[in-house]
Amino acid sequence: MMEQVRIEEFVRDGKSFIYIDFSNLKTNEEFIELLKVIEPAFAKYPKHSLYTITNIENVRIDSESKKIIAQYLEHNKPYVKCGAVIGLDGIKKIIVTTALKLSGRDNIFFAFTKEQAVELLLQKELVAQSAN
């Protein structure tokens, strides 16, 4: 079992958000265990309706975890309208940017905190609505 709650669903300004906390995971088994909890949470939302915030602060990334992250991105892609990633630095930012490009995702942004991510995503939504 995960030692803490690592997924939080909430609504802000009428928009559905899922916050996923991968922070401090050190093994691929921990990643896989968390994904088993996360994947059903996405499936209960309409396609292209969710705003996601993914925290990967202090996560150990190796070639196997890169594959796990790519599978996670592929699985949730149909449900995500827009997302943000927090906790990226240096090489992790390069790895995640590459994984996003390979998965065809152009709707993911980078932020420093959960609250900053929420504000950024709501701002992106307002910009998108005014463009229509």
N, C-alpha and C positions, 0 to 999 in steps of 0.2 A: 504493500500500500504506500501511496505517496504520503510524505510526512506533513504536508500542508495542502491547503486548497490551491490548485494551480490553474483553475479555470473560473472565470467570473463572467456571468452574463448580466448586462444592464442596458437600460434605455436612457439616452440623452437626447433632448430636443426631438423626440419622436423617432429616433434612429436606434436600431438594435446593434449592440456592441458585444463582442466576445473578447475578453482579455485572457491571453494564454501565457502562463508564467513558466518558461523553460529555465529560468535563472538558476545558476549553480548546479545544473545537472552535470554529472561527471562520467556517466556510463551510457552506452547505447541502450542497454536494457532499461534504464530510467526513461530515456526518450520513448522507447517502444511502449512501455507501460502507460506513460502519459498520453500518447497518441490513441491508445485504446479507449481512454476516457473522453478525449476531445472529439474524435470523429463522429460519434453519435450526436453530440451537441450541435454540430454544423447541420446535420441532416434534417433537423426539425424546422429549419428556416427556409423560406422561399429562395429560389435561385437569385443571385445578384442583389441580395438585400442586406447582408451583414457588413459591418465595419469591424475589422479585427485589429487588435493590438497584441503583438507578440514580443515578449521580453526574453532576450537571449543573453542577458548580462552574465558574465563569468561562466559561460558554457564552454566546455572543451569540445572542439570540433576536429574530427579526423575524417578520413575518407569514407568510413562507414556511416558516421553521423551526417555527412553531406548527403548521402543517398537517402537517409531517413528524412532529412529536412526537405529534400526534393519531393519525396512521396507525400509528405504533409502538405506542401504547396500545391501539388497536383490534386490531392483529394479535396481540399477546401476551395479550390479555384472557382467551381460553379456557384458557390454560395456567397462569395465575397464581392462586394461592390467596391470597397476600397480598404486598404490596410496600412498599418504602420508597424515598424520594428523599432524596439528600443534596446539599448545595451550593446550596440555595435561599436567596435573600435578596430583600427588597423586592418589586419588580415581578415578578420571576420566580416568586415564590411565588404571587402573584395569578394570573398566566398559567397556571401548572401546575394550580392549584386549579380554575380555570375549565375547563381542558381535561379534567380528571378528572370534573367534574360533567357536562360535555357527553357524555363517553364512557360515563357511567353507572357509573363506578368509585368504589366506596366502601371499597375494601380497600387503599388506599395511605396510608402514613403518612410523616411527615417526621422526619429524624434529622440529626445533625451529622457523624457519622463512619461508616465502614463497620462497625466493630465495634459501635457503638451501634445501628446499623440491624439487625444480626444479632440482638442481644439483644432489641431491641424486637419483632421479628417472632416470635422464639421465645416471648416473653412473651405476645403476642397469641394465639398458637396454644394456649398453656396455658389462657388465659382462655376461649377458644372451646371447648376440650375440656371444661372443667369446667362450662360452661353446658349441655352436652348430657346 
